[in-house]
Amino acid sequence: MQKNNKKLRVLLALSIIPGFGCRRVYNLIKQVEDPEEIFGLSKRKLRSVEGIGEASALSLLSFDDWDKVDAIIAATKKNGAKIITIADDEYPSILKQIYDPPVLFWLRGNPEAISKPGVAVVGTRNISGYGRSMAKKLTGELADKELCIFSGLAYGIDAIAHKTALEHNALTVAVLGSGIDNLYPQKHAGLANDIVKSGGAVITEFPLGAKPDAGNFPVRNRIVSGLSLGVLVIESGIKGGSMITADSGLDQNREVFAVPHALTNPSGTGCNYLIKRGAAKLVQTVDDILNELPIEYSTDEKQTIQEPSKSNWRDKELDELSIKICEALETKSYQVDNLSEKIGINTSQLLVALLQLEMEAIVLQKAGKVFELK
């Protein structure tokens, strides 16, 4: 049995009671100081929780299948895995920020890996030579910055992302759409073992024995994006799991990036579409990604890259609007909407001016459309 066994039993019990999805359980947890109190709540108190009606409250109050709960815990241990719950310190804080964080998930490997800052690298199973090349290049460069690589262990881009991370001695985490004891695709069992041995992790919110049903993967994708600081779409058609992951990332306020593709490449239409509608930042080099992530790089290499770009905007010949922008940014960084209000100009006009200042290396855009002087 693992630590916090009482909390684990309670949350595992909730996960097997019909009608208690992630959001309902999360709302319920927020009503108590300790999850262990949940099964002691009255029906009236349960009914006061958002999303819990009469039937759900009665299902919880009548639950008595604790033998099944204990059997799941024992089977998990037998499979060399553990269960991480939302009440555990090991649960990634960044994942709690999404609308419907998993109440618990099964994990094989290093629990610390899932909380490392990283990027989700996703894409099609049917990759082109260009997609393969860009996946290896960009994943390798992200790995060299000690970023964890999150993906879904699928064929194609996912597998390349995991393998490239391993080749660069970086951590990588695979999120499954099946049970931890029913790995899919089975041909990637060796890759999954390599991920675990290297200090990474394989995780899933689906219970032991769960099959890789088609409906599991869109649900799984919100965790891939939810664990990450940003989502990089290497190659994707207009439909598919990668586009779902990108949409999840946008809903979760994550940065989304896409590699541009030739118009003749049908498997790249999704990337071009994301870029065209402004949902993803066009990626030409790894710096296009690194500059948007809400983390600092203090390596000598990064410092030497940054130093020459520093310039005094007062030495430039700027128009009146650009001067107003720079004067405002001299005091502090501003999110674009707040900057628009500060200097009294509409956002669309402001963004055009900011883009020009970015191109002149005067202004730097950070995550969440926050701008500051270089």
C-alpha positions as CSV (number, residue, x, y, z in Angstrom):
1,M,0.0,0.0,0.0
2,Q,1.3,3.5,-0.8
3,K,1.3,6.6,1.4
4,N,-2.0,8.5,2.0
5,N,-3.9,5.3,1.6
6,K,-7.1,6.6,3.0
7,K,-7.2,9.5,0.6
8,L,-6.3,7.1,-2.3
9,R,-9.2,4.8,-1.3
10,V,-11.7,7.6,-1.2
11,L,-10.7,9.2,-4.5
12,L,-10.4,5.8,-6.2
13,A,-13.9,4.9,-4.9
14,L,-15.3,8.2,-6.4
15,S,-13.7,7.3,-9.7
16,I,-15.7,4.0,-10.0
17,I,-19.0,5.4,-8.9
18,P,-21.2,5.9,-12.0
19,G,-21.9,9.6,-12.8
20,F,-18.8,11.0,-11.0
21,G,-16.7,12.5,-13.7
22,C,-13.6,14.6,-13.2
23,R,-15.3,17.9,-12.9
24,R,-17.9,16.7,-10.3
25,V,-15.2,15.1,-8.2
26,Y,-13.0,18.2,-8.4
27,N,-15.9,20.4,-7.3
28,L,-16.5,18.0,-4.4
29,I,-12.9,18.0,-3.3
30,K,-12.9,21.8,-3.1
31,Q,-15.8,21.6,-0.5
32,V,-13.8,19.7,2.1
33,E,-10.5,20.3,3.9
34,D,-9.5,16.6,3.5
35,P,-10.9,14.1,0.9
36,E,-11.3,11.6,3.7
37,E,-14.4,13.7,4.8
38,I,-16.3,13.2,1.5
39,F,-18.0,9.9,2.5
40,G,-19.2,11.5,5.7
41,L,-21.1,14.3,4.0
42,S,-24.8,14.5,4.3
43,K,-27.1,14.3,1.2
44,R,-28.0,17.9,1.7
45,K,-24.3,19.0,1.6
46,L,-23.7,16.8,-1.4
47,R,-26.6,18.3,-3.3
48,S,-25.2,21.8,-2.6
49,V,-22.1,20.9,-4.7
50,E,-22.2,22.1,-8.3
51,G,-23.1,19.3,-10.7
52,I,-24.2,16.8,-8.0
53,G,-27.9,16.0,-8.2
54,E,-30.1,13.6,-6.2
55,A,-29.0,10.4,-8.1
56,S,-25.3,11.2,-7.8
57,A,-25.7,12.0,-4.1
58,L,-27.5,8.7,-3.5
59,S,-24.9,6.7,-5.5
60,L,-22.2,8.1,-3.3
61,L,-24.0,7.5,0.0
62,S,-24.9,3.9,-0.9
63,F,-21.4,3.0,-2.1
64,D,-20.0,0.0,-0.3
65,D,-17.6,-1.7,-2.7
66,W,-14.4,-1.1,-0.8
67,D,-13.2,-4.6,-1.6
68,K,-13.0,-3.6,-5.3
69,V,-11.1,-0.4,-4.4
70,D,-8.5,-2.5,-2.5
71,A,-8.3,-5.0,-5.3
72,I,-7.5,-2.2,-7.8
73,I,-4.7,-0.9,-5.4
74,A,-3.3,-4.4,-5.1
75,A,-3.4,-5.0,-8.9
76,T,-1.7,-1.7,-9.5
77,K,1.2,-2.6,-7.3
78,K,1.4,-6.0,-8.9
79,N,1.8,-4.3,-12.3
80,G,4.7,-2.2,-11.1
81,A,2.7,1.1,-11.1
82,K,1.3,3.5,-8.6
83,I,-1.7,5.8,-8.5
84,I,-1.2,9.6,-8.2
85,T,-4.3,11.5,-6.9
86,I,-5.1,15.1,-7.1
87,A,-4.6,15.3,-3.3
88,D,-1.0,14.1,-3.6
89,D,2.0,16.4,-3.5
90,E,3.3,14.6,-6.6
91,Y,0.3,15.7,-8.7
92,P,1.5,18.4,-11.2
93,S,0.3,21.9,-10.2
94,I,0.1,22.9,-13.8
95,L,-2.4,20.1,-14.5
96,K,-4.7,21.3,-11.7
97,Q,-5.2,24.5,-13.7
98,I,-7.2,22.9,-16.5
99,Y,-11.0,22.8,-16.4
100,D,-11.3,19.1,-15.9
101,P,-8.1,17.7,-14.3
102,P,-8.0,13.9,-13.9
103,V,-8.8,13.0,-10.3
104,L,-6.2,10.3,-10.4
105,F,-3.9,8.5,-12.8
106,W,-1.8,5.5,-13.0
107,L,2.0,5.9,-13.4
108,R,5.0,3.8,-14.2
109,G,8.3,5.5,-13.8
110,N,9.5,8.7,-12.1
111,P,6.7,10.8,-10.5
112,E,9.0,13.9,-10.6
113,A,9.1,13.8,-14.4
114,I,5.4,14.8,-14.8
115,S,6.0,18.1,-13.0
116,K,9.1,19.1,-15.1
117,P,8.6,22.1,-17.4
118,G,8.2,20.9,-20.9
119,V,6.5,21.0,-24.3
120,A,4.0,18.7,-25.9
121,V,5.2,17.5,-29.3
122,V,2.4,16.0,-31.4
123,G,1.6,15.2,-35.0
124,T,0.3,12.7,-37.6
125,R,1.0,9.0,-37.7
126,N,1.5,9.3,-41.5
127,I,4.6,11.5,-41.5
128,S,6.5,12.9,-44.5
129,G,10.2,13.1,-44.7
130,Y,10.0,16.8,-43.9
131,G,7.8,16.1,-40.9
132,R,10.3,13.5,-39.6
133,S,13.2,15.9,-40.1
134,M,11.5,18.8,-38.3
135,A,10.3,16.5,-35.4
136,K,13.9,15.3,-34.8
137,K,15.4,18.8,-35.1
138,L,13.0,20.7,-32.9
139,T,12.5,18.0,-30.3
140,G,16.3,17.6,-30.0
141,E,16.8,21.3,-29.6
142,L,14.0,21.5,-26.9
143,A,15.5,18.5,-25.2
144,D,19.0,20.2,-25.2
145,K,17.3,23.0,-23.2
146,E,16.4,20.4,-20.5
147,L,12.7,20.6,-21.3
148,C,10.6,17.5,-20.8
149,I,8.9,16.2,-23.9
150,F,5.3,15.2,-23.5
151,S,3.5,13.1,-26.2
152,G,1.2,10.1,-26.7
153,L,3.4,7.2,-27.6
154,A,1.5,6.8,-30.9
155,Y,3.1,5.9,-34.3
156,G,4.7,8.7,-36.3
157,I,5.5,12.1,-34.7
158,D,4.8,10.9,-31.1
159,A,7.3,8.1,-31.3
160,I,9.9,10.2,-32.9
161,A,9.5,12.9,-30.2
162,H,9.9,10.3,-27.4
163,K,12.9,8.6,-29.1
164,T,14.6,11.9,-29.9
165,A,14.3,13.0,-26.2
166,L,15.9,9.7,-25.1
167,E,18.7,10.2,-27.6
168,H,19.4,13.6,-26.1
169,N,19.3,12.3,-22.5
170,A,16.2,14.4,-21.7
171,L,13.1,13.4,-19.8
172,T,10.0,12.4,-21.7
173,V,6.5,11.4,-20.6
174,A,4.0,9.3,-22.6
175,V,0.3,9.7,-21.9
176,L,-1.8,6.6,-22.8
177,G,-5.3,6.2,-24.1
178,S,-5.6,2.8,-22.5
179,G,-4.9,1.1,-19.1
180,I,-1.3,1.1,-17.8
181,D,-1.4,-2.7,-18.1
182,N,-2.7,-2.7,-21.6
183,L,-0.2,-0.6,-23.4
184,Y,-1.1,0.7,-26.9
185,P,0.4,0.4,-29.4
186,Q,1.9,-2.8,-28.1
187,K,4.8,-2.5,-30.6
188,H,5.9,0.5,-28.5
189,A,6.3,-1.6,-25.3
190,G,10.1,-1.4,-25.7
191,L,9.9,2.4,-26.1
192,A,7.7,2.7,-23.0
193,N,10.2,0.7,-21.0
194,D,13.1,2.8,-22.3
195,I,11.2,6.0,-21.2
196,V,10.7,4.6,-17.7
197,K,14.3,3.4,-17.4
198,S,15.6,6.8,-18.5
199,G,13.8,8.6,-15.6
200,G,10.7,9.5,-17.5
201,A,7.2,8.2,-17.0
202,V,4.2,6.5,-18.7
203,I,0.8,7.6,-17.3
204,T,-2.9,7.2,-18.0
205,E,-6.2,8.1,-16.3
206,F,-7.8,5.0,-17.7
207,P,-8.3,2.1,-15.3
208,L,-6.5,-1.2,-15.3
209,G,-7.5,-3.3,-18.3
210,A,-9.0,-0.4,-20.2
211,K,-8.9,-1.0,-24.0
212,P,-7.6,1.7,-26.4
213,D,-11.1,2.7,-27.5
214,A,-11.2,5.5,-30.1
215,G,-13.1,7.7,-27.7
216,N,-10.3,7.6,-25.1
217,F,-7.7,9.5,-27.2
218,P,-9.4,12.9,-27.5
219,V,-9.9,12.7,-23.7
220,R,-6.3,11.7,-23.2
221,N,-5.1,14.6,-25.3
222,R,-6.2,17.3,-22.8
223,I,-3.7,15.7,-20.4
224,V,-0.8,15.9,-23.0
225,S,-1.5,19.6,-23.4
226,G,-2.3,20.2,-19.7
227,L,1.0,18.9,-18.5
228,S,2.9,21.2,-20.9
229,L,3.8,24.8,-21.1
230,G,3.1,24.8,-24.8
231,V,2.0,22.5,-27.6
232,L,4.1,22.0,-30.8
233,V,2.2,20.6,-33.8
234,I,4.8,19.2,-36.2
235,E,2.6,17.9,-38.9
236,S,-1.1,17.3,-39.0
237,G,-4.1,17.2,-41.3
238,I,-7.1,19.4,-40.7
239,K,-8.7,16.7,-38.6
240,G,-7.2,14.3,-36.0
241,G,-5.8,14.0,-32.6
242,S,-3.1,16.6,-33.0
243,M,-5.7,19.3,-33.8
244,I,-7.7,18.2,-30.7
245,T,-4.5,18.6,-28.6
246,A,-3.9,22.0,-30.1
247,D,-7.5,23.1,-29.3
248,S,-7.1,21.7,-25.8
249,G,-3.9,23.7,-25.4
250,L,-5.7,26.9,-26.5
251,D,-8.6,26.2,-24.1
252,Q,-6.1,25.7,-21.3
253,N,-4.3,29.0,-22.1
254,R,-1.2,27.2,-23.3
255,E,1.0,28.5,-26.1
256,V,0.5,26.7,-29.4
257,F,3.1,26.4,-32.1
258,A,3.0,24.9,-35.6
259,V,5.5,24.1,-38.3
260,P,4.5,25.5,-41.7
261,H,4.2,23.1,-44.6
262,A,4.2,23.3,-48.4
263,L,0.7,23.8,-49.9
264,T,1.1,20.5,-51.7
265,N,1.5,18.5,-48.5
266,P,-2.0,17.3,-47.4
267,S,-0.6,16.1,-44.0
268,G,0.4,19.6,-43.2
269,T,-2.9,21.4,-43.8
270,G,-3.7,21.4,-40.1
271,C,-0.5,23.2,-39.2
272,N,-1.1,25.8,-42.0
273,Y,-4.7,26.3,-40.8
274,L,-3.6,26.9,-37.2
275,I,-1.1,29.5,-38.4
276,K,-3.6,31.1,-40.8
277,R,-6.2,31.7,-38.2
278,G,-3.7,33.0,-35.6
279,A,-4.2,30.0,-33.3
280,A,-0.6,29.0,-33.4
281,K,2.7,30.7,-33.7
282,L,4.7,29.9,-36.9
283,V,7.9,28.0,-35.9
284,Q,11.0,28.4,-38.0
285,T,13.6,27.9,-35.3
286,V,13.5,26.6,-31.7
287,D,13.8,30.2,-30.4
288,D,10.3,30.8,-31.8
289,I,9.2,28.4,-29.1
290,L,11.6,29.2,-26.3
291,N,10.8,33.0,-26.4
292,E,7.2,32.3,-25.7
293,L,7.6,29.9,-22.8
294,P,7.1,31.4,-19.3
295,I,10.5,30.2,-18.1
296,E,13.9,31.9,-18.0
297,Y,17.1,30.5,-19.6
298,S,20.3,31.4,-17.8
299,T,22.8,29.4,-19.7
300,D,25.9,31.2,-21.1
301,E,24.6,30.3,-24.6
302,K,21.3,32.0,-24.1
303,Q,22.9,35.1,-22.5
304,T,25.2,35.5,-25.4
305,I,22.4,35.3,-27.8
306,Q,20.3,37.8,-25.9
307,E,23.0,40.4,-25.3
308,P,23.5,41.8,-28.8
309,S,19.8,42.2,-29.3
310,K,19.5,44.8,-26.5
311,S,19.0,48.3,-27.9
312,N,17.9,51.7,-26.7
313,W,14.6,52.6,-28.4
314,R,15.4,56.3,-28.0
315,D,18.2,55.9,-30.6
316,K,15.6,54.8,-33.2
317,E,13.5,56.9,-35.5
318,L,10.0,55.9,-34.3
319,D,6.5,57.2,-35.0
320,E,4.3,58.7,-32.4
321,L,2.5,55.5,-31.5
322,S,5.7,53.4,-31.2
323,I,7.1,56.1,-28.9
324,K,4.0,55.8,-26.7
325,I,4.3,52.1,-26.6
326,C,8.0,52.2,-25.6
327,E,7.4,54.8,-22.9
328,A,4.7,52.6,-21.3
329,L,6.9,49.5,-21.5
330,E,9.8,51.3,-19.8
331,T,7.9,51.2,-16.5
332,K,6.8,47.5,-16.7
333,S,5.6,44.7,-19.0
334,Y,2.0,44.8,-20.2
335,Q,-0.5,42.3,-21.5
336,V,-1.7,43.6,-24.8
337,D,-5.3,44.4,-23.6
338,N,-3.9,46.4,-20.6
339,L,-1.4,48.2,-22.9
340,S,-4.3,49.1,-25.2
341,E,-6.2,50.6,-22.4
342,K,-3.0,52.4,-21.1
343,I,-2.2,54.2,-24.3
344,G,-5.8,54.5,-25.6
345,I,-5.6,52.7,-28.9
346,N,-7.6,49.7,-30.1
347,T,-5.9,46.3,-29.8
348,S,-5.8,45.5,-33.6
349,Q,-3.9,48.7,-34.4
350,L,-1.7,48.2,-31.3
351,L,-0.7,44.6,-32.4
352,V,0.4,45.9,-35.8
353,A,2.6,48.5,-34.1
354,L,4.0,45.9,-31.7
355,L,4.8,43.5,-34.5
356,Q,6.8,46.2,-36.2
357,L,8.7,46.9,-33.0
358,E,9.3,43.1,-32.6
359,M,10.8,43.0,-36.1
360,E,13.1,45.9,-35.2
361,A,14.2,44.0,-32.0
362,I,12.9,46.7,-29.7
363,V,10.0,44.8,-28.1
364,L,9.8,41.2,-27.0
365,Q,6.5,39.2,-26.8
366,K,6.2,36.6,-24.0
367,A,3.6,34.1,-23.1
368,G,0.0,35.3,-22.9
369,K,0.7,38.2,-25.3
370,V,2.7,40.0,-22.7
371,F,5.1,42.6,-24.1
372,E,8.3,44.1,-22.7
373,L,11.2,46.1,-24.0
374,K,14.3,44.1,-25.1
